[in-house]
């Protein structure tokens, strides 16, 4: 789930052109150093989960450390980001599907929207039927995706290892190659390569060791090994992109970088495997985002921070089906709105960027909560001080820096969605307090 949550193939396919355009060959170093930053957030989640495994994850732990209001907004930031992501993920899944099945329909808005809605509905049904069905589906999707990507990696080094488009150099990794401005620019994209691994923490109550405290449960172990694999994967794939494609080819490929690589490595129809891997990766991340949204909403409703109706559990499938239906319905509405209302489409394009602001917000809160909760560990040796306090704290500070740096680079609509999406949370927070006073 942790690997699938970040959608490795999807992330590489749709964001590589952006980061290469920003910092060129330093993209490799940006991904590596931002991976270390995200690892600090991972440590925060792992250590906070020792307080209690919780479906709300950051919502529950931030609330435990800093109070319910801060916890609510940590959860709210995740909910808003997940809703926006439903559109930004399902559209690429739809276009990639049509490339294979009906190439002449790729530019047809009606076909793209309908296909995206079908994907969203199918994935929602799988998630609603239970975590076992969802996890089995993820295993199959991730295994197939990994096989295709591994073939691309091997083919790239065999065919272009001796005459690469960009000659590998230590400069790609050297911290001295970066100025603060260049590093921040690359980090704006690189840090978001890793978003999604924390879905494992939202599933901690549904694992066999979910009730265990003060030790690493299955969710924490899954998140840890997912992060290790993801850092290695993204670094290797970025190297593959640079040795196979020129700057001009990367720019022209735009969101189809993997397909561009496959076209240079394999003849038809084998090059379409890259498209298939993007579809599998995208479907996988849609599934994990639905899981993360529904578990977070369920946890917040169970604690009556949101209306209790969202905490309804299906008697047979044992899943928060009402919360799952909510994100499906919102996703469908946004999909069709973005297709038939140009102004809404423009807003949703901006929302893709605003997602990053919300990620930085809730993840930084988790990092600060971990550092404060375990501040006593500073006196327990270098390892405990670094693992429990310093690394999570530095990672959280970096997230805040990225968020603040991004604000002046965004246009008004993007900032309105990024910041406004969080501020809207005051409405359900107020309604929750009103229900509590009235005993409803």
C-alpha positions in Angstrom: 0.0 0.0 0.0 2.8 2.4 0.8 4.5 1.9 -2.6 1.2 2.1 -4.5 0.1 5.2 -2.6 2.9 7.2 -4.1 2.1 5.9 -7.6 5.8 5.4 -8.7 5.1 5.2 -12.5 2.5 7.9 -12.4 4.7 10.2 -10.4 7.6 9.8 -12.8 5.4 10.0 -15.9 3.6 13.2 -15.1 6.1 15.2 -13.1 9.5 14.5 -14.5 9.3 17.1 -17.2 8.4 19.7 -14.6 11.3 19.0 -12.4 13.8 18.7 -15.2 12.6 22.0 -16.6 13.2 23.6 -13.2 16.6 22.2 -12.2 17.9 20.1 -15.1 20.3 17.2 -14.1 20.1 18.3 -10.5 16.7 16.6 -10.4 18.5 13.5 -9.2 20.0 15.3 -6.2 16.6 17.0 -5.5 14.8 13.7 -5.3 17.5 12.2 -3.1 17.7 15.0 -0.6 13.9 15.4 -0.5 13.7 11.7 0.1 15.8 12.2 3.2 13.5 15.0 4.3 10.4 12.8 3.8 12.1 10.1 5.7 12.1 12.4 8.7 8.3 12.7 8.3 8.1 8.9 8.1 10.0 8.6 11.4 7.5 11.1 12.9 4.5 8.9 11.8 6.2 5.7 13.0 7.0 7.1 16.5 3.6 8.8 16.8 1.8 5.5 16.0 3.3 4.1 19.2 0.9 6.4 21.1 -1.9 4.4 19.6 -2.6 2.9 16.2 -5.4 5.0 14.7 -7.3 5.2 11.4 -7.0 9.0 11.6 -3.2 8.9 11.8 -1.9 12.5 11.7 -5.4 13.8 12.8 -5.4 11.7 15.9 -1.7 12.1 16.9 -1.5 15.9 16.3 -4.7 16.2 18.3 -3.2 14.2 21.1 -0.1 16.4 21.3 -1.4 19.9 20.4 -5.1 19.6 21.0 -8.3 18.7 19.0 -8.3 21.9 16.9 -4.9 21.4 15.5 -5.7 17.7 15.0 -8.8 18.5 13.1 -7.0 20.7 10.7 -4.2 18.1 10.2 -7.0 15.7 9.1 -8.8 18.3 7.1 -5.7 19.1 5.1 -5.5 15.5 4.0 -9.2 15.3 3.2 -9.1 18.4 0.9 -5.9 17.2 -0.8 -7.5 13.8 -1.5 -10.6 15.3 -3.0 -8.6 17.4 -5.4 -6.5 14.4 -6.3 -9.5 12.4 -7.5 -9.6 14.5 -10.6 -5.9 15.0 -11.2 -5.4 11.2 -11.0 -8.5 9.8 -12.8 -8.0 12.0 -16.0 -4.5 10.6 -16.7 -5.8 7.0 -16.1 -8.6 7.6 -18.6 -6.4 9.1 -21.3 -3.9 6.3 -21.0 -6.7 3.7 -21.2 -8.0 5.4 -24.4 -4.5 5.4 -25.9 -4.6 1.6 -25.9 -8.3 0.9 -26.6 -9.6 3.9 -28.6 -6.7 6.2 -29.7 -9.0 8.4 -31.8 -11.0 9.2 -28.6 -8.1 10.6 -26.5 -9.0 14.2 -27.3 -12.8 13.6 -26.9 -13.8 15.2 -23.6 -16.9 13.1 -23.2 -15.0 9.8 -23.6 -12.2 10.9 -21.3 -14.7 12.0 -18.6 -16.8 8.8 -18.9 -13.7 6.6 -18.8 -12.4 8.4 -15.7 -15.8 8.0 -14.0 -15.7 4.3 -14.7 -12.3 3.9 -13.2 -13.2 5.9 -10.1 -16.4 3.8 -9.7 -14.7 0.4 -10.1 -11.9 1.3 -7.7 -14.5 2.6 -5.2 -16.4 -0.7 -5.3 -13.1 -2.6 -4.6 -12.3 -0.4 -1.7 -15.8 -0.6 -0.3 -15.8 -4.4 -0.4 -13.0 -4.5 2.3 -9.4 -4.0 3.0 -8.5 -7.6 1.9 -9.9 -7.1 -1.5 -8.1 -3.7 -1.8 -4.8 -5.1 -0.6 -4.9 -8.1 -3.0 -5.7 -5.8 -5.9 -2.8 -3.6 -4.9 -0.4 -6.5 -4.8 -1.4 -7.5 -8.4 -1.3 -3.9 -9.7 2.1 -3.1 -8.1 3.7 -6.4 -9.2 2.7 -5.8 -12.8 3.8 -2.2 -12.7 7.1 -3.1 -11.1 7.8 -5.7 -13.8 7.3 -3.2 -16.6 9.4 -0.5 -14.9 12.2 -3.0 -14.3 12.2 -3.9 -18.0 12.6 -0.2 -18.8 15.5 0.2 -16.4 17.3 -2.8 -17.7 16.7 -1.8 -21.3 17.9 1.8 -20.6 21.2 0.8 -19.1 21.8 -1.9 -21.8 21.1 0.4 -24.8 22.2 3.8 -23.5 24.7 3.0 -20.7 27.7 3.6 -23.0 26.3 6.6 -24.9 23.8 8.4 -22.7 21.9 11.5 -23.6 23.2 13.1 -20.4 26.6 11.8 -19.1 26.2 10.7 -15.4 28.3 12.9 -13.1 28.8 13.4 -9.3 27.4 16.9 -9.9 24.0 15.3 -10.1 24.2 14.4 -6.4 26.6 17.0 -5.0 25.1 19.3 -2.3 27.5 21.9 -3.5 25.8 22.0 -6.9 22.7 23.7 -5.3 22.1 27.2 -4.4 19.3 27.8 -1.8 17.0 29.0 -4.6 17.7 26.1 -6.9 17.2 23.6 -4.2 13.9 25.1 -3.1 12.7 25.2 -6.7 13.5 21.5 -7.3 12.0 20.6 -3.9 8.7 22.1 -4.8 8.2 19.2 -7.2 10.5 16.5 -5.7 8.9 16.5 -2.3 5.5 15.6 -3.9 7.0 12.5 -5.7 6.7 10.8 -2.3 3.2 11.7 -1.2 0.9 8.7 -0.5 3.1 6.3 1.6 1.3 7.5 4.8 -1.8 5.6 3.7 -0.3 2.6 5.5 -0.7 4.5 8.8 -4.4 5.1 8.2 -4.8 1.3 8.0 -3.1 0.5 11.3 -6.3 -0.4 13.0 -7.1 -3.0 10.3 -3.8 -4.9 10.6 -3.4 -8.0 12.7 -1.1 -6.2 15.1 -3.3 -3.1 15.0 -4.0 -3.2 18.7 -0.3 -3.4 19.7 1.2 -0.3 21.2 4.8 0.8 21.9 6.2 -1.3 19.1 6.5 -1.3 15.3 3.2 -2.7 13.9 2.6 -3.9 10.4 1.6 -0.5 9.2 4.8 1.1 10.5 7.0 -1.6 9.0 5.1 -1.3 5.7 5.7 2.5 5.6 9.4 2.1 6.4 10.2 -0.4 3.7 8.0 1.5 1.2 10.0 4.6 1.8 13.4 2.8 1.4 12.2 1.3 -1.9 10.7 4.6 -3.2 13.9 6.6 -2.6 15.9 4.1 -4.5 13.3 3.7 -7.2 12.9 7.4 -7.9 16.6 8.0 -8.0 17.2 5.2 -10.5 14.2 6.2 -12.7 15.4 9.8 -12.8 18.8 8.6 -13.9 17.1 6.4 -16.6 15.2 9.4 -17.9 18.3 11.5 -18.2 20.5 8.9 -19.9 17.8 7.9 -22.4 16.1 11.3 -23.2 17.5 14.6 -24.2 16.2 17.8 -22.6 14.1 18.5 -25.7 12.6 15.0 -25.7 11.7 15.3 -22.0 10.0 18.6 -22.7 8.1 17.3 -25.6 7.0 14.1 -23.7 5.4 16.3 -21.0 3.3 13.8 -19.0 4.2 10.8 -21.1 7.9 10.4 -20.2 7.7 6.7 -19.7 6.0 6.2 -23.0 8.8 8.3 -24.6 11.4 6.1 -23.0 9.7 2.9 -24.1 9.4 4.2 -27.7 13.2 4.5 -27.8 13.8 1.1 -26.2 11.2 -1.3 -27.6 9.3 -1.7 -30.9 5.5 -1.7 -31.1 3.4 -3.0 -29.5 5.8 -3.6 -26.5 6.2 0.2 -26.1 2.6 0.3 -24.9 3.6 -1.5 -21.8 4.8 1.8 -20.5 1.3 3.2 -20.9 -0.1 0.1 -19.1 2.3 0.7 -16.2 1.1 4.3 -15.9 -2.5 3.1 -15.9 -1.8 0.5 -13.2 0.1 3.0 -11.1 -2.6 5.6 -11.4 -5.4 3.2 -10.5 -3.3 2.1 -7.5 -2.9 5.6 -6.2 -6.6 6.3 -6.7 -7.4 3.3 -4.5 -5.0 4.3 -1.8 -6.3 7.9 -1.7 -9.9 6.7 -1.4 -8.7 4.5 1.5 -6.8 7.3 3.2 -9.8 9.8 2.8 -12.4 7.3 4.0 -10.4 6.2 7.0 -9.5 9.8 8.0 -13.1 10.9 7.7 -14.3 7.8 9.6 -11.9 8.6 12.4 -12.9 12.2 12.6 -16.6 11.3 12.6 -16.1 8.6 15.2 -14.6 11.3 17.5 -17.6 13.6 16.5 -15.3 16.2 15.0 -17.4 15.6 11.8 -21.0 14.4 11.6 -21.3 10.8 13.1 -23.0 9.6 9.9 -19.6 9.4 8.2 -18.4 6.8 10.8 -21.0 4.3 9.7 -19.5 0.8 9.1 -20.9 -1.7 6.7 -22.2 -4.7 8.7 -20.8 -7.3 6.3 -17.7 -5.6 4.6 -16.5 -3.8 7.8 -15.5 -0.7 5.9 -16.6 3.0 6.4 -18.8 2.8 3.4 -20.5 6.2 3.8 -17.2 8.0 3.9 -16.1 6.1 0.8 -19.2 7.0 -1.1 -18.6 10.7 -0.2 -15.3 10.9 -1.9 -16.7 8.9 -4.9 -19.6 11.3 -5.2 -17.3 14.4 -4.9 -14.9 13.0 -7.4 -17.7 12.3 -9.9 -19.1 15.8 -9.5 -15.7 17.5 -9.9 -14.9 15.3 -13.0 -18.0 16.2 -14.9 -17.8 19.9 -13.7 -14.2 20.2 -15.0 -15.2 18.7 -18.3 -18.2 20.9 -19.1 -17.4 24.1 -17.3 -14.2 25.7 -18.6 -13.9 28.0 -15.6 -14.1 25.0 -13.2 -11.5 23.2 -15.4 -9.1 26.0 -14.9 -9.7 25.9 -11.1 -9.0 22.2 -11.0 -5.8 22.6 -13.0 -4.7 25.0 -10.3 -5.8 22.6 -7.6 -3.2 20.1 -8.6 -0.5 22.6 -7.4 -2.5 23.5 -4.3 -2.4 19.9 -3.2 1.2 20.3 -2.3 0.5 23.2 0.1 -2.0 21.0 2.0 0.5 18.1 2.1 3.1 20.3 3.6 0.6 21.6 6.1 -0.5 18.3 7.6 2.8 16.5 7.4 4.7 19.4 9.0 2.2 19.3 11.9 3.0 15.6 12.4 6.7 16.3 12.4 6.3 19.1 15.0 4.0 16.9 17.1 6.6 14.0 17.2 9.5 16.4 18.1 7.5 18.0 20.9 5.9 14.7 22.3 9.3 13.0 22.5 11.5 16.0 23.4 12.6 14.1 26.5 14.5 11.7 24.1 17.1 14.5 23.5 18.8 13.3 26.7 18.8 9.6 25.7 21.7 9.5 23.2 22.4 10.5 19.7 20.2 7.9 18.0 17.1 8.6 20.0 17.6 12.4 19.8 18.0 12.2 16.0 15.3 9.7 15.3 12.6 11.0 17.6 13.2 14.7 17.7 15.8 16.3 15.4 15.2 14.6 12.1 11.3 14.9 12.3 11.8 18.5 13.4 14.1 19.5 10.6 11.8 17.7 8.1 8.8 19.7 9.4 10.6 23.0 9.2 11.6 22.2 5.6 7.9 21.4 4.8 6.9 24.8 6.2 9.7 26.5 4.2 8.4 24.8 1.0 4.8 25.9 1.7 5.8 29.5 2.4 8.1 29.6 -0.6 5.4 28.3 -2.9 2.8 30.9 -2.0 4.3 33.8 -4.0 5.0 31.5 -6.9 1.3 30.5 -7.2 -1.4 32.6 -8.9 -4.5 33.8 -7.1 -6.7 30.8 -7.9 -4.1 28.3 -6.7 -3.5 30.1 -3.5 -7.3 30.4 -3.0 -7.6 26.6 -3.3 -4.5 25.8 -1.3 -5.1 28.2 1.6 -8.8 28.6 1.2 -9.3 24.8 1.2 -7.8 24.7 4.7 -9.8 27.8 5.9 -13.1 26.2 4.9 -12.4 23.7 7.6 -13.5 26.2 10.2 -17.1 25.6 9.0 -17.3 21.9 9.9 -15.3 22.6 13.0 -17.9 25.1 14.1 -20.8 22.8 13.3 -19.2 20.0 15.3 -18.9 22.3 18.3 -22.6 23.4 17.8 -23.7 19.7 17.7 -21.8 19.0 20.9 -23.4 21.9 22.7 -26.9 20.9 21.5 -26.3 17.2 22.2 -27.2 16.2 18.7 
